[in-house]
Amino acid sequence: MPMSRIAHIALVVRDYDEAIAFYVGKLGFTLVADEYQAEQDKRWVLVSPPGAPEAATTILLARASKPEQEAFIGNQAGGRVFLFLATDDFDRDYAAFTVAGVEWVRPPAEQPYGKVAVFADLYGNFWDLVEFK
């Protein structure tokens, strides 16, 4: 079978439940899986944007399990935008995120590729909300 897609992207988090509260509660993501794995004493927690196809890439909320991992919570991309959330209606989603209390790092701007604003997740990782042209 040829490689065809990226299945999951791991996002290091401090706590599963607070991460779920942010991604599902504030951003409106879908909780795809939340399964306890007893042999490793961890949870397999997957989220995806609402309406994403079943085969879409999901985010694995991976709780830091040692100090080396904890150091990267909120800074997985060294201060750069880490993830890009595409939307078909920028103004709708910008307004909804603002009402939900999302922290905007850069205000909306028109760019050659579309309309974009940067927000920080609950740990400080930067995301682009972007409506591509």
N, C-alpha and C positions, 0 to 999 in steps of 0.2 A: 504494500500500500504506500503510495507516495505521500510525503508530508503535504498537508493541505491547509492547515490553519494553526493558530496559536490557541490552545484550549483555555488556559487560565493564566492570569498574571497575579503573582503573589504580592500582597500589600501587607507589610509588617505593621501590626497594630498592638496596642497595649492591652486591650481587653475586647473580647468578642462582642459582648452585649453593648458596650458603648459604641463600637464601630457599627454594629447593626442598627442601632438607634439613629446614627448619623446617616448612613447610606440608605437605609430603608425609610426612616422617619423624616429626614430633612430633604434628601434628594429624590425620594420616591422610587428608589431601586426596588427590584424584586428579590426576595430572599429565595434563592434557587435551592440551596441545601444548607442544613445545619445538623450535622450528624456527629455524635460523640464517637471517638476512636479510642477505646479503652486501652488497647495495647501500647499506645503512645501517649495516653492521657492528654489528648487534644481534641479539638473539634474541627471538622471539615465544613467551613462556612463559605458558601459561594453567593455572590450577588451580581446582578446585571441590571442595566438600565431598563426601564419599563418598555415593553414592546419589542425588546431584542429577540431575534429569532433563536430557537432552541439551540442551534449549533454555534451561536455567537460566542466570542471570547467572554469569559466571566472573570470577576475579580475574586481571588481567594483571600479572605481575611485571615491572615496567618499571625497568631499571637506570638510575640517574641518570647523565646524560651530560655534565653541566656543573655548576659550583659552585652556581648558583642552585637547581638541583634537589636537589643533595646536602644543602642546608640543610633540606629538608623530610623527609628520611629519618627515620622514627620520630615525626614530629609533623605528619602530614598534616591533622589535625583540630584543631590548636591545643590539645592536651591533653584534648580531649573523647573520649568513646567514638566510634570511627570506623566500625566495622563490627559487625554483629549476626549471630551464628551461632545459628540456631534448631536445637533438638534435640528429639527425641521421648522422650529419656530423659536428663534432666539428670545424675542421680547416676552413671550409667554413663560418660558423657562427661567429667564433672568428675574422676572417679577415673582414667580413662585419661589425660587430659591431665596430671594431677598426677604419675602414674607416669612420664610422658614428660618431665617436668621443666619444664612450662609454669609461668611466673611469674604467680601470682594477685595482683592489685592490690586487689581487694575480695572478701571471702569470700562464699559463697552466702547469699542472702537471699530470703525470700518477699516478693513485691510483689503489688499487686492484679492485675497482668497475668501473673504467673507467677513461676517460680524463676529467679534470675539470679546470676551472678558475673562479675567483670571480670578479664580477663587481658591481659597485654602480649605482643605478638609479639616476635620477636627484635630488632626495632629500637626498640621502645617504644610503638608504636601500640596504643591500647586497643581491646579487643573485648569485647562482651557475649556470654557463653554463656547462652542463655535457653531455657527450656521454657515456652512460652506456655500459658496456661490455655485 
